[in-house]
């Protein structure tokens, strides 16, 4: 506990006492009914976050305006929300946790990020220029009315979202505010007025019954946007009206900047701390920071005096119990978020309920809350020690079964060891280490390394259930097998082969793009080719991560050639067909990143090994992802009754 004592210390703000320094940052969950009422799915999701020991849980987002059909978020625009809000807040309070909700107006033509991207221009959801003076005042009133409803429902605080070009930020920005009235761009005071009137109005309406968290971007990342000295002056104007400041960065109007709002695993952790530190030096209220934070980075930042609190979303989605585990001295049991952005991709790009690649219960709490317990302890075999196999083994053991895990290699991790080989993949390496550690620590799991399970051997052991997780194998065209110029991307990632100075990577999915970034960092001249059209380049992962990789490749001069078909390997390089014409491309090395094929035949060979045989992960899916691996594994292990 002493290692992270500063995270566990209470903090008194102006209007609220926090039991520790860990806050859940508002995140779109995309639960709620079709008519935008809070439902049991949302309440149970919130319960999971509260029970883990965080000081505050703020649901994102509560809309202060009526919501377009299909956006399944809470509607706070009328009093009908109060009853369900009360039930949600009561659930949070049951765990000595403060309950809040983020206040945001949702535009009448809300689109997914992908749909905005197709328009090829900044897509600010709510522009200050689109409202007359009466419309602005109406919106300010909607913020105030929503806060009153939160107070009536027993909430502890509201989050005013002034980051990412939400209305408070847009009104303050000369880049997006072209008005010339009292809320216009002609003076600093006028640009502040929208936010000031919201905050003053809320305080006048609720008194000290609610705390206010204000979310701000340390930079909008667009030339002409407010810079730090002016942002500090702005926060000084509102400092006495809020309880703490929550520092983020970036904005959502420009699609390619979205990775900076939800930083993927390729970005350094805590990259917003320099902004938060500047605010903290200038202010007299607590300052929190979000953006690639974890408990280790946060603890050090608090110790260094850079922040007072930490705001985390994805780490708490991956493991709700960060605070509880720290308090009990079990930091090594905290499941580390891999920043794959599966959660954000689903919500922001698909308006789908939130899920987590490594937490298979997230967003599915209602599915499992009344699930029957096993009738007795079963004898279970798991074939394959990759992410699916280890998830299945842990889950089955937790359910009271006796598990034997077979892995033909000399270590656990499977294909994920290849995926984590790059220096950019430290988050995935940490997850593998956690997963292996928790398997090895479980006394109900027997691990057999260097042991290839066979159907005959499993039959002889009389298992009650066999969970098959034998994975996949790389797709290598026959005409390239054995060619010394052609190497598999997995061998490149692991450093098992020598790569020349001029490289062509065949396959511009996520793995190929990651390899391109790695090789370009080594000084190689890299070209990516793919048969897909330009708009289909980059598959197999979250869109925000793909956008980050695209930018990283562009900065390093990696060329991408879509609609290009690999035909043959020559002494000088390769021949391809592009736009119907054959052409030769010189290279020293051809890296093959053409995807994988499920080991279906091997998997099916275990079909008669036990009364229950289930296939998990890559060997039973079209596209192998960690999300599919853990979800299928968890579901199969739970079904053993």
C-alpha positions as CSV (number, residue, x, y, z in Angstrom):
1,X,0.0,0.0,0.0
2,X,2.8,2.4,0.8
3,X,4.0,2.4,-2.8
4,X,0.8,4.2,-3.9
5,X,-0.2,5.8,-0.7
6,X,-0.6,9.2,-2.4
7,X,-3.4,7.8,-4.7
8,X,-5.3,6.6,-1.7
9,X,-5.3,9.7,0.4
10,X,-8.6,11.6,0.8
11,X,-9.0,15.1,-0.7
12,X,-11.3,17.9,0.3
13,X,-12.6,20.1,-2.5
14,X,-14.7,23.2,-1.9
15,X,-18.0,21.3,-1.8
16,X,-17.1,17.6,-1.6
17,X,-14.7,15.2,0.1
18,X,-13.2,12.5,-2.0
19,X,-12.0,9.3,-0.3
20,X,-9.1,8.9,-2.6
21,X,-7.5,10.5,-5.7
22,X,-8.9,8.1,-8.4
23,X,-11.8,9.4,-10.5
24,X,-13.6,7.6,-13.3
25,X,-13.5,9.9,-16.4
26,X,-16.9,10.2,-18.2
27,X,-17.2,7.8,-21.1
28,X,-20.0,7.1,-23.5
29,X,-21.4,3.7,-22.5
30,X,-24.2,3.6,-25.1
31,X,-26.7,1.9,-22.8
32,X,-30.2,3.3,-22.1
33,X,-33.5,2.6,-23.8
34,X,-34.3,3.7,-27.3
35,X,-36.2,6.7,-25.8
36,X,-33.1,7.6,-23.7
37,X,-34.1,6.5,-20.3
38,X,-31.6,5.0,-17.9
39,X,-32.0,1.2,-17.8
40,X,-30.8,-1.7,-15.7
41,X,-27.9,-2.3,-18.1
42,X,-26.5,1.2,-17.4
43,X,-27.1,0.9,-13.6
44,X,-25.3,-2.5,-13.4
45,X,-22.4,-1.1,-15.5
46,X,-22.1,1.8,-13.1
47,X,-22.3,-0.5,-10.1
48,X,-19.2,-2.3,-11.3
49,X,-17.2,0.9,-11.5
50,X,-18.4,2.0,-8.0
51,X,-17.7,-1.2,-6.2
52,X,-14.0,-1.2,-7.2
53,X,-13.2,1.7,-4.9
54,X,-12.8,4.8,-7.1
55,X,-13.7,8.0,-5.3
56,X,-16.0,9.3,-8.1
57,X,-17.9,7.8,-11.0
58,X,-19.2,10.2,-13.6
59,X,-21.4,8.8,-16.3
60,X,-20.8,10.2,-19.8
61,X,-22.8,11.6,-21.3
62,X,-26.0,13.2,-20.0
63,X,-27.6,15.2,-22.8
64,X,-29.0,18.5,-21.8
65,X,-31.0,18.6,-25.1
66,X,-33.4,16.0,-26.7
67,X,-31.4,13.3,-28.3
68,X,-31.7,12.1,-31.9
69,X,-33.0,8.5,-32.4
70,X,-30.4,5.9,-32.1
71,X,-28.1,7.7,-29.6
72,X,-28.8,5.6,-26.5
73,X,-27.5,8.0,-23.8
74,X,-29.3,9.5,-20.9
75,X,-31.6,12.4,-21.8
76,X,-31.6,15.0,-19.0
77,X,-33.6,17.6,-21.0
78,X,-36.8,16.9,-19.0
79,X,-37.9,15.8,-15.6
80,X,-38.7,12.3,-16.6
81,X,-35.0,11.4,-16.1
82,X,-35.1,12.1,-12.4
83,X,-36.5,8.8,-11.2
84,X,-34.0,6.6,-13.0
85,X,-31.1,9.0,-12.2
86,X,-32.0,8.5,-8.5
87,X,-31.8,4.8,-8.8
88,X,-28.4,5.0,-10.6
89,X,-27.0,7.5,-8.0
90,X,-28.3,5.3,-5.1
91,X,-26.4,2.4,-6.6
92,X,-23.2,4.3,-6.7
93,X,-23.6,5.7,-3.2
94,X,-24.0,2.1,-1.8
95,X,-20.3,1.7,-2.3
96,X,-19.2,5.0,-0.6
97,X,-18.6,6.5,-4.0
98,X,-19.6,9.9,-5.3
99,X,-22.0,10.0,-8.2
100,X,-22.0,12.4,-11.1
101,X,-22.8,12.8,-14.8
102,X,-21.3,14.9,-17.6
103,X,-23.5,17.6,-19.2
104,X,-23.3,17.9,-22.9
105,X,-25.7,19.1,-25.6
106,X,-26.0,16.6,-28.3
107,X,-26.5,18.0,-31.8
108,X,-29.5,17.2,-34.0
109,X,-27.4,15.6,-36.7
110,X,-25.0,13.5,-34.7
111,X,-22.9,11.2,-36.7
112,X,-20.2,8.6,-36.0
113,X,-16.6,9.6,-36.5
114,X,-16.4,7.5,-39.7
115,X,-19.3,9.4,-41.2
116,X,-17.8,12.8,-40.3
117,X,-14.5,11.7,-41.8
118,X,-16.1,11.0,-45.2
119,X,-16.9,14.8,-45.5
120,X,-13.2,15.6,-45.4
121,X,-13.6,18.8,-43.3
122,X,-13.8,19.8,-39.7
123,X,-17.2,18.7,-38.3
124,X,-17.9,20.6,-35.1
125,X,-21.0,19.2,-33.6
126,X,-22.4,22.4,-32.2
127,X,-21.1,25.6,-33.7
128,X,-21.4,28.9,-31.9
129,X,-22.2,30.5,-35.2
130,X,-25.4,28.5,-35.7
131,X,-27.3,30.1,-32.8
132,X,-28.9,33.5,-32.4
133,X,-28.6,35.3,-29.1
134,X,-31.9,33.7,-27.8
135,X,-30.6,30.3,-28.8
136,X,-27.4,30.7,-26.9
137,X,-29.3,31.7,-23.8
138,X,-31.6,28.8,-24.2
139,X,-28.7,26.4,-24.3
140,X,-27.2,28.0,-21.1
141,X,-30.6,27.4,-19.5
142,X,-30.5,23.8,-20.6
143,X,-27.2,23.2,-18.8
144,X,-28.6,24.8,-15.7
145,X,-31.9,22.8,-15.8
146,X,-30.0,19.5,-16.3
147,X,-27.8,20.3,-13.3
148,X,-30.9,20.9,-11.2
149,X,-32.3,17.5,-12.2
150,X,-29.0,15.9,-11.2
151,X,-29.3,17.6,-7.8
152,X,-32.9,16.6,-7.3
153,X,-31.9,13.0,-8.1
154,X,-29.3,13.0,-5.4
155,X,-26.2,13.4,-7.5
156,X,-23.0,14.8,-6.0
157,X,-21.5,16.6,-8.9
158,X,-21.7,17.4,-12.6
159,X,-18.9,17.6,-15.2
160,X,-19.1,20.6,-17.5
161,X,-17.3,19.4,-20.7
162,X,-15.3,22.3,-21.9
163,X,-12.7,20.2,-23.8
164,X,-12.6,18.6,-27.3
165,X,-14.5,21.6,-28.8
166,X,-17.6,21.1,-26.8
167,X,-19.6,24.3,-26.7
168,X,-17.7,26.0,-23.9
169,X,-14.4,25.5,-25.7
170,X,-15.9,26.4,-29.1
171,X,-17.3,29.7,-27.7
172,X,-13.9,30.5,-26.3
173,X,-12.0,29.8,-29.5
174,X,-11.6,32.5,-32.1
175,X,-11.1,29.7,-34.6
176,X,-14.6,28.5,-34.2
177,X,-16.5,31.5,-32.7
178,X,-17.2,34.2,-35.3
179,X,-20.0,35.9,-33.5
180,X,-19.9,39.6,-32.8
181,X,-22.5,39.9,-30.0
182,X,-22.1,39.5,-26.2
183,X,-21.0,35.9,-26.7
184,X,-18.7,36.7,-29.6
185,X,-15.0,36.7,-30.4
186,X,-14.3,40.4,-30.1
187,X,-13.2,40.3,-26.5
188,X,-11.8,37.9,-23.9
189,X,-14.7,38.7,-21.7
190,X,-17.3,37.9,-24.4
191,X,-15.5,34.6,-25.2
192,X,-15.7,33.6,-21.6
193,X,-19.3,34.6,-21.1
194,X,-21.0,31.4,-22.3
195,X,-19.1,29.3,-19.7
196,X,-19.3,31.9,-16.9
197,X,-23.1,32.1,-17.3
198,X,-23.5,28.3,-17.2
199,X,-21.4,28.0,-14.0
200,X,-23.0,31.0,-12.3
201,X,-26.4,29.8,-13.3
202,X,-25.8,26.3,-11.9
203,X,-24.4,27.7,-8.6
204,X,-27.4,30.0,-8.2
205,X,-29.8,27.2,-8.9
206,X,-28.3,24.4,-6.7
207,X,-26.2,26.4,-4.2
208,X,-23.5,24.2,-2.7
209,X,-25.5,20.9,-3.2
210,X,-23.4,20.0,-6.3
211,X,-19.7,20.1,-7.0
212,X,-18.6,21.1,-10.5
213,X,-15.7,19.4,-12.4
214,X,-14.6,21.4,-15.4
215,X,-13.0,19.5,-18.3
216,X,-10.6,21.5,-20.5
217,X,-8.1,20.8,-23.3
218,X,-4.6,21.9,-22.7
219,X,-4.4,22.4,-26.4
220,X,-6.9,22.0,-29.3
221,X,-4.0,21.1,-31.6
222,X,-5.1,23.5,-34.3
223,X,-3.3,26.6,-35.3
224,X,-5.2,29.6,-34.1
225,X,-6.7,27.9,-31.2
226,X,-6.3,29.3,-27.6
227,X,-2.8,28.7,-26.2
228,X,-1.8,27.9,-22.7
229,X,-1.3,31.5,-21.3
230,X,-4.8,32.4,-22.4
231,X,-6.3,29.1,-21.2
232,X,-4.8,29.8,-17.8
233,X,-6.4,33.2,-17.7
234,X,-9.7,31.7,-18.7
235,X,-9.6,29.2,-15.9
236,X,-8.7,31.9,-13.4
237,X,-12.0,33.6,-14.4
238,X,-13.9,30.4,-13.5
239,X,-11.7,29.1,-10.7
240,X,-14.0,30.2,-7.9
241,X,-17.0,28.7,-9.6
242,X,-15.6,25.1,-10.0
243,X,-14.3,22.5,-7.6
244,X,-11.5,20.9,-9.7
245,X,-10.1,21.1,-13.2
246,X,-9.8,18.0,-15.4
247,X,-7.1,18.4,-18.1
248,X,-7.3,16.6,-21.5
249,X,-6.2,17.6,-25.0
250,X,-7.3,17.7,-28.6
251,X,-10.7,18.0,-30.2
252,X,-13.1,15.8,-32.1
253,X,-14.0,18.1,-35.0
254,X,-10.9,17.0,-37.0
255,X,-10.9,13.2,-37.4
256,X,-7.2,12.7,-37.6
257,X,-6.8,14.3,-34.1
258,X,-9.1,11.9,-32.3
259,X,-6.2,9.6,-31.3
260,X,-4.9,12.5,-29.2
261,X,-8.2,12.5,-27.2
262,X,-8.1,8.7,-26.7
263,X,-4.3,8.0,-27.0
264,X,-3.5,4.5,-28.2
265,X,-0.7,2.2,-27.0
266,X,1.7,3.8,-29.5
267,X,1.7,7.1,-27.5
268,X,3.6,7.7,-24.3
269,X,1.5,7.5,-21.1
270,X,0.6,10.6,-19.3
271,X,1.2,12.9,-22.3
272,X,-1.1,15.5,-20.9
273,X,0.8,16.0,-17.7
274,X,2.8,19.0,-19.0
275,X,-0.5,20.9,-19.5
276,X,-1.9,19.8,-16.2
277,X,1.3,20.9,-14.4
278,X,1.1,24.4,-15.8
279,X,-2.5,24.7,-14.7
280,X,-1.7,23.5,-11.2
281,X,1.1,26.0,-10.8
282,X,-1.3,28.8,-11.7
283,X,-4.4,27.8,-9.7
284,X,-5.6,27.2,-6.2
285,X,-8.0,24.3,-6.9
286,X,-7.2,20.7,-7.4
287,X,-6.1,19.6,-10.9
288,X,-6.7,16.2,-12.5
289,X,-5.3,14.8,-15.7
290,X,-6.6,12.2,-18.2
291,X,-5.1,10.7,-21.3
292,X,-3.1,7.5,-21.2
293,X,-2.8,7.6,-17.4
294,X,-2.4,4.6,-15.2
295,X,-1.9,4.2,-11.5
296,X,1.9,4.1,-11.7
297,X,2.1,7.3,-13.8
298,X,-0.5,9.0,-11.7
299,X,1.2,8.1,-8.4
300,X,4.5,9.6,-9.6
301,X,2.8,12.7,-11.0
302,X,1.1,13.3,-7.6
303,X,4.4,12.8,-5.8
304,X,6.1,15.3,-8.2
305,X,3.4,17.9,-7.6
306,X,2.1,17.9,-11.2
307,X,-1.5,16.9,-10.3
308,X,-3.7,16.3,-7.3
309,X,-6.0,13.7,-8.8
310,X,-6.1,11.3,-11.7
311,X,-9.0,10.8,-14.1
312,X,-9.1,7.4,-15.8
313,X,-11.6,5.7,-18.0
314,X,-10.0,2.8,-20.0
315,X,-7.9,1.5,-17.1
316,X,-11.0,1.3,-14.9
317,X,-13.0,-0.4,-17.7
318,X,-10.3,-3.0,-17.9
319,X,-10.1,-3.4,-14.2
320,X,-12.7,-1.7,-12.0
321,X,-10.8,-2.6,-8.8
322,X,-7.7,-0.6,-9.2
323,X,-8.3,1.4,-5.9
324,X,-9.3,-1.7,-4.0
325,X,-6.3,-3.7,-5.1
326,X,-3.9,-0.9,-4.3
327,X,-5.4,-0.5,-0.9
328,X,-4.9,-4.3,-0.3
329,X,-1.3,-4.3,-1.5
330,X,-2.2,-6.3,-4.6
331,X,-1.0,-3.9,-7.3
332,X,0.5,-6.8,-9.3
333,X,-3.1,-8.2,-9.7
334,X,-4.3,-5.1,-11.5
335,X,-5.2,-6.0,-15.1
336,X,-3.4,-3.5,-17.3
337,X,-5.4,-1.7,-20.0
338,X,-3.8,-2.3,-23.4
339,X,-5.1,0.9,-25.0
340,X,-6.4,-1.0,-28.0
341,X,-9.4,1.4,-28.0
342,X,-11.9,-1.4,-28.6
343,X,-14.2,0.4,-26.1
344,X,-14.0,3.8,-27.8
345,X,-14.2,2.3,-31.3
346,X,-17.5,0.6,-30.5
347,X,-19.1,3.6,-29.0
348,X,-17.8,6.5,-31.1
349,X,-17.6,4.7,-34.4
350,X,-20.7,2.4,-34.1
351,X,-22.9,3.8,-31.3
352,X,-22.7,0.3,-29.8
353,X,-22.6,-0.6,-26.1
354,X,-19.2,-0.4,-24.6
355,X,-17.0,-3.5,-24.4
356,X,-13.4,-4.2,-23.4
357,X,-10.9,-6.4,-25.2
358,X,-9.5,-7.8,-21.9
359,X,-12.5,-7.5,-19.6
360,X,-15.2,-9.9,-21.0
361,X,-17.8,-8.9,-18.5
362,X,-17.7,-5.2,-19.2
363,X,-21.1,-4.0,-20.6
364,X,-22.5,-7.5,-20.1
365,X,-23.1,-7.3,-16.4
366,X,-26.8,-8.2,-16.8
367,X,-25.9,-11.3,-18.8
368,X,-23.9,-12.8,-16.0
369,X,-25.4,-11.4,-12.7
370,X,-27.9,-14.3,-12.2
371,X,-26.0,-16.9,-14.1
372,X,-26.3,-20.3,-12.4
373,X,-23.4,-21.7,-10.4
374,X,-21.9,-25.0,-11.6
375,X,-23.5,-28.2,-10.2
376,X,-20.1,-29.3,-9.1
377,X,-16.4,-29.1,-9.8
378,X,-15.5,-30.4,-13.3
379,X,-12.3,-31.7,-14.8
380,X,-11.4,-29.3,-17.6
381,X,-8.6,-29.3,-20.2
382,X,-7.6,-26.2,-22.1
383,X,-5.6,-26.7,-25.2
384,X,-3.4,-23.7,-26.0
385,X,-1.9,-21.1,-23.8
386,X,-2.6,-18.0,-25.7
387,X,-4.9,-15.2,-24.6
388,X,-8.0,-17.3,-25.1
389,X,-6.6,-20.3,-23.4
390,X,-5.4,-18.4,-20.4
391,X,-8.7,-16.5,-20.0
392,X,-10.6,-19.8,-20.2
393,X,-8.4,-21.4,-17.6
394,X,-8.7,-18.5,-15.1
395,X,-12.4,-18.3,-15.6
396,X,-13.0,-22.0,-15.2
397,X,-10.8,-22.2,-12.1
398,X,-12.6,-19.2,-10.6
399,X,-15.9,-21.2,-11.1
400,X,-14.5,-24.0,-9.0
401,X,-13.3,-26.4,-11.7
402,X,-9.9,-28.2,-11.8
403,X,-8.1,-27.1,-14.9
404,X,-5.1,-28.4,-16.9
405,X,-3.7,-26.0,-19.4
406,X,-1.6,-27.6,-22.3
407,X,0.9,-25.4,-24.2
408,X,3.2,-26.9,-26.8
409,X,5.7,-24.0,-26.5
410,X,8.1,-23.4,-23.5
411,X,6.1,-20.4,-22.4
412,X,2.5,-19.1,-22.2
413,X,1.2,-16.2,-24.4
414,X,0.8,-17.8,-27.8
415,X,0.6,-15.5,-30.8
416,X,0.3,-12.5,-28.5
417,X,4.0,-12.8,-27.8
418,X,4.6,-11.9,-31.4
419,X,2.1,-9.1,-31.3
420,X,3.8,-7.6,-28.2
421,X,7.4,-7.8,-29.6
422,X,7.5,-4.3,-30.9
423,X,8.8,-1.5,-28.6
424,X,5.5,0.2,-29.2
425,X,3.6,-2.6,-27.6
426,X,4.7,-2.3,-24.0
427,X,1.0,-2.3,-22.9
428,X,0.4,-5.7,-24.5
429,X,3.5,-7.1,-22.9
430,X,2.3,-6.0,-19.5
431,X,-1.0,-7.7,-20.2
432,X,0.7,-10.9,-21.2
433,X,2.8,-10.8,-18.0
434,X,-0.3,-10.2,-15.9
435,X,-2.2,-13.0,-17.6
436,X,0.6,-15.5,-17.2
437,X,1.2,-14.4,-13.6
438,X,-2.5,-14.9,-12.6
439,X,-2.6,-18.3,-14.3
440,X,0.5,-19.5,-12.6
441,X,-0.7,-18.2,-9.2
442,X,-4.0,-20.1,-9.4
443,X,-3.7,-23.4,-7.5
444,X,-6.6,-24.8,-9.4
445,X,-4.7,-24.6,-12.7
446,X,-2.0,-27.1,-13.7
447,X,0.2,-25.7,-16.5
448,X,1.9,-28.2,-18.8
449,X,4.5,-26.4,-21.0
450,X,6.3,-28.1,-23.9
451,X,3.3,-30.5,-24.1
452,X,1.3,-30.9,-27.3
453,X,-2.1,-32.1,-26.4
454,X,-3.4,-34.9,-28.6
455,X,-7.0,-36.2,-28.9
456,X,-5.9,-39.6,-27.6
457,X,-4.1,-38.2,-24.6
458,X,-7.1,-36.1,-23.6
459,X,-9.5,-39.0,-24.0
460,X,-7.4,-41.0,-21.7
461,X,-7.7,-38.4,-19.0
462,X,-11.5,-38.5,-19.1
463,X,-12.1,-34.7,-19.0
464,X,-15.6,-33.4,-18.5
465,X,-14.9,-30.5,-20.8
466,X,-12.2,-29.6,-23.3
467,X,-11.8,-25.9,-24.4
468,X,-9.8,-25.8,-27.6
469,X,-7.7,-22.6,-28.2
470,X,-5.1,-23.7,-30.8
471,X,-5.1,-20.3,-32.6
472,X,-4.3,-19.6,-36.2
473,X,-1.4,-19.8,-38.7
474,X,-0.1,-17.1,-41.1
475,X,-1.3,-17.0,-44.6
476,X,1.7,-17.6,-46.9
477,X,0.9,-18.1,-50.6
478,X,2.5,-21.2,-52.1
479,X,4.6,-19.3,-54.6
480,X,6.3,-17.5,-51.8
481,X,7.1,-20.4,-49.5
482,X,10.8,-20.9,-49.2
483,X,11.8,-17.7,-51.0
484,X,14.7,-16.1,-49.1
485,X,13.5,-12.6,-50.0
486,X,10.1,-13.1,-48.5
487,X,9.8,-13.2,-44.7
488,X,6.8,-13.4,-42.4
489,X,5.9,-10.3,-40.4
490,X,5.9,-12.3,-37.1
491,X,9.5,-13.3,-37.7
492,X,10.3,-9.6,-38.4
493,X,8.6,-8.5,-35.2
494,X,10.5,-11.1,-33.1
495,X,13.9,-10.2,-34.7
496,X,14.3,-13.7,-36.1
497,X,15.2,-12.5,-39.6
498,X,17.4,-9.9,-41.2
499,X,15.6,-7.2,-43.1
500,X,17.3,-5.1,-45.8
501,X,17.3,-1.4,-46.2
502,X,14.5,-1.2,-48.8
503,X,11.4,-3.0,-47.6
504,X,8.0,-3.7,-49.1
505,X,5.3,-4.9,-46.8
506,X,2.4,-6.9,-48.5
507,X,-0.7,-6.4,-46.4
508,X,-1.7,-3.0,-45.0
509,X,-3.8,-4.2,-42.2
510,X,-3.0,-3.1,-38.6
511,X,-0.1,-5.6,-38.2
512,X,1.5,-4.5,-41.5
513,X,1.1,-0.8,-40.5
514,X,2.7,-1.4,-37.1
515,X,5.6,-3.2,-38.8
516,X,6.0,-0.4,-41.2
517,X,6.3,2.1,-38.4
518,X,8.9,-0.1,-36.6
519,X,11.0,-0.6,-39.6
520,X,10.9,3.1,-40.6
521,X,12.1,4.0,-37.1
522,X,15.1,1.7,-37.8
523,X,15.9,3.8,-40.9
524,X,14.5,1.5,-43.5
525,X,12.7,2.8,-46.6
526,X,9.3,1.2,-46.4
527,X,6.4,0.8,-48.8
528,X,3.1,-0.8,-48.0
529,X,1.0,-2.5,-50.7
530,X,-2.5,-3.9,-50.4
531,X,-5.2,-5.1,-52.8
532,X,-7.8,-3.1,-50.9
533,X,-9.0,0.3,-52.0
534,X,-7.6,3.4,-50.2
535,X,-10.6,3.8,-47.9
536,X,-10.3,0.2,-46.8
537,X,-6.6,0.3,-45.8
538,X,-6.0,-0.5,-42.2
539,X,-8.2,-3.2,-40.7
540,X,-8.2,-5.3,-37.6
541,X,-8.3,-2.6,-35.0
542,X,-9.9,0.5,-33.6
543,X,-10.1,3.4,-36.1
544,X,-8.4,5.8,-33.7
545,X,-5.4,3.5,-33.5
546,X,-5.3,3.2,-37.3
547,X,-5.4,7.0,-37.6
548,X,-2.4,7.2,-35.2
549,X,-0.5,4.7,-37.3
550,X,-1.3,6.5,-40.5
551,X,0.1,9.7,-39.0
552,X,3.2,8.0,-37.7
553,X,3.8,6.4,-41.2
554,X,3.3,9.7,-42.9
555,X,5.8,11.5,-40.6
556,X,8.4,8.8,-41.5
557,X,7.8,8.8,-45.2
558,X,6.2,5.4,-45.5
559,X,4.4,5.1,-48.9
560,X,1.0,3.2,-49.1
561,X,-0.1,1.8,-52.5
562,X,-3.7,0.6,-52.4
563,X,-5.3,-1.6,-55.1
564,X,-1.9,-3.2,-55.7
565,X,-1.6,-7.0,-56.2
566,X,1.6,-8.9,-55.5
567,X,2.4,-11.1,-58.4
568,X,5.9,-12.5,-58.1
569,X,9.3,-12.1,-56.5
570,X,12.3,-11.2,-58.7
571,X,16.0,-10.8,-58.2
572,X,15.6,-7.1,-57.9
573,X,12.4,-7.0,-55.9
574,X,8.7,-7.8,-56.7
575,X,6.3,-7.4,-59.6
576,X,2.8,-6.1,-58.9
577,X,-0.3,-5.2,-60.8
578,X,-1.6,-1.7,-60.2
579,X,-4.4,0.0,-62.0
580,X,-4.4,-2.8,-64.5
581,X,-0.7,-2.4,-65.3
582,X,2.2,-4.7,-64.4
583,X,5.2,-2.9,-62.7
584,X,8.3,-3.9,-60.9
585,X,9.2,-2.6,-57.5
586,X,12.8,-3.0,-56.3
587,X,13.3,-4.1,-52.7
588,X,15.8,-6.0,-50.5
589,X,13.1,-7.7,-48.4
590,X,9.4,-8.5,-48.9
591,X,7.5,-8.7,-45.6
592,X,4.3,-10.8,-45.7
593,X,1.5,-9.5,-43.5
594,X,-1.4,-11.2,-45.3
595,X,-3.4,-12.2,-42.3
596,X,-4.0,-15.6,-40.6
597,X,-6.0,-18.7,-41.2
598,X,-7.9,-20.4,-38.3
599,X,-6.5,-23.9,-37.5
600,X,-9.9,-25.3,-38.0
601,X,-8.8,-28.8,-38.9
602,X,-6.6,-29.2,-35.9
603,X,-9.3,-27.7,-33.6
604,X,-11.9,-30.1,-34.9
605,X,-9.7,-33.1,-34.3
606,X,-10.5,-32.7,-30.6
607,X,-14.3,-32.9,-31.2
608,X,-14.8,-36.3,-29.5
609,X,-12.4,-35.8,-26.6
610,X,-15.0,-35.0,-23.9
611,X,-18.7,-34.7,-23.4
612,X,-18.3,-30.9,-23.9
613,X,-15.8,-29.5,-26.5
614,X,-15.8,-25.8,-27.3
615,X,-13.6,-23.9,-29.7
616,X,-12.2,-20.5,-28.6
617,X,-10.4,-17.5,-30.0
618,X,-8.6,-17.5,-33.3
619,X,-9.3,-21.1,-34.2
620,X,-13.1,-20.2,-34.3
621,X,-13.3,-16.7,-35.8
622,X,-12.7,-15.0,-39.1
623,X,-10.5,-12.3,-37.7
624,X,-8.4,-12.9,-34.7
625,X,-8.5,-10.2,-32.0
626,X,-7.8,-10.1,-28.3
627,X,-11.5,-9.1,-27.9
628,X,-12.7,-12.2,-29.6
629,X,-10.2,-14.4,-27.8
630,X,-11.2,-13.3,-24.3
631,X,-14.9,-13.1,-24.9
632,X,-15.3,-16.5,-26.5
633,X,-13.0,-18.0,-23.8
634,X,-14.9,-16.5,-20.9
635,X,-18.3,-17.5,-22.4
636,X,-17.2,-21.1,-22.9
637,X,-15.7,-21.4,-19.4
638,X,-18.9,-19.9,-17.8
639,X,-21.0,-22.4,-19.7
640,X,-19.4,-25.4,-18.0
641,X,-22.0,-26.3,-15.4
